[in-house]
Amino acid sequence: MPDHPIASDTLPIELTINRDTRRLPVAPWTSLLDLLRENLGLTGTKKGCDHGQCGSCAVLLDGRRVNSCLVLAATKDGSSVTTVEGLAGPDGALHPMQQAFIDHDAYQCGYCTPGQVISAVALVEEGRAHTPDEIREQMSGNICRCGAYPNIVAAIQQVLENAR
C-alpha cells in the first residue's frame, strides 16, 4: 500500500530516502527538491537559486552529489537519496563532516550549510581533492554569501586528514 494516495495526475515512484524506502505519488513536473521539502518535510535541503547555480539544494543521489532543483523526481524511481538529515548515524551521532563544520565554525548564517556539508561528504568519497586548492575547486558549485570559505576548507581538511 502506498504511503500516500495516488492521484490521476501523479506517477507512483519508489525512493529510498535517508535509509527509508517510500512509495510516493509525484506529479511529472515535481523537482526532487520540492518533493523533499514540500511533500516530505525534509527542509534541510534549501531552495536557493532554483537554477542549479548555488548548491544549497545538494543531495546525494545514488551516492553522487546533485543539485536537487534540477532533477525531476519522477525520473528517479528506484533511486536512493541522502539529505543532510540522513547523514547522522541511526543513534543520532553526527557525521564526521557535520562535526568538522561545527569544530571549525564553517558556517555563518547557515543557509548554505546543508548543501556545503553534502558536497563536502561527496568530495571526500570521490577522492579527487587533497590540497586546499583542489578542495576549493571541487566545492566551487556551492556558494556561501557570508564568506565562510576558509573555515569550510579547514573542516574538509580535518575530515580528509582523519580519513588517512
Phi, psi and omega in degrees: 000132181294156176294329183228150176295148181266119177274163183293338180262019180236163176245139177279129174229159176240126178230143170263113185244116181052049176073009180241117181278128183230141171256123189227144171272130178227141173288145184303335183266002184282125176285157176300322177302310181294324176299313181296312185283307190276325183267328186248355177071019178270081189273004174296326176285119188262149172261109179259272184272335184061025179226010178076021185253344188251337179083000181295338183260015184298135173222167172265122179245112185052039175085359181245141179285137178219156170274110188292344177290341182261001185251125173281123185303321183297339181274359186245026177307130179088359183276168176246133181237133172240123175258176179301328178295335182269359181285324181297152179290166180302334179273003179091357179295135180295147171296147179307326179290320177300316180295321180296321177298322177292312182303326185254012183047050186272041178200157172232279179287333177092352184298317183276349190304314180302316178293322177297315182296313179301313180296323179293320176299315179296320179303314180295315181294326180290333176069022183261354183236128181231328182258162176304321179295319178293322177298312180300319179296314182289339179261007187295344177277001180244118183262134173242108182291340179277342178085034180278018186306314180301322180287326176296314178299317179298320178297316180295319178299321179300314180293319178299317180295320180290336180282342182286000000 
